[in-house]
Amino acid sequence: MKRRDFLKNIFVLGTGLALAPELAAGKLAEAAWQTGGELPGVVVQPTYLHFRSLTNRTRTDAIVVHHIGNTNADVSAATVHEWHLANGWAGIGYHYVIRKDGTIEQGRPLGTVGAHCYGENYHTVGVNIVGNFEIAEPEPAQMASAARLLAAICRFYGFAPGSDTIFGHRDFNATACPGENLYVRLPELIRMTQAQY
Ligand SMILES: [Zn+2]
């Protein structure tokens, strides 16, 4: 091999090695999107987030509802993703984020184990309704979207919406989440979800 060809091969090999992890991450995010996008009956906004390693969830029989809590701002799934990466997590811990205008954004891929409710992540889907519901009220558009989303998740996994399948974070952990003003409306959200189911 001529020295020039040798160097060319080294260059190609080097480039390939440098690009491989990014390409792999891109494919992972794309595959993850297929998972989220396959949830029928609800429109979910793609976010194309890149995650560190994730684990598939083998059982799903409940949904845990959260709020943001530390701010009442209209934060995005991408912002929460940055926060949770900074925690050293794989990425956003919630599977869905519902913005103030009712837009449902994809968080962690639906089929993977979340990081949102200590001790319950291996069998639950985490939904964050954006806001601080200790001080504010959920928007009507958020309640309507949450009902559609929760009904779609229940249909997808084959369990009926009820007080034994839809919980607030505080039902499991010592936290104010999902905020008093949303927590007292969980029975209403469950009835709305049942109407969509
Ligand atoms: Zn929470």
Residues whose N, C-alpha, C, O or C-beta is under 5 A from the ligand:
A	BS01	ZN	V65 H66 H67 H116 H169 C177
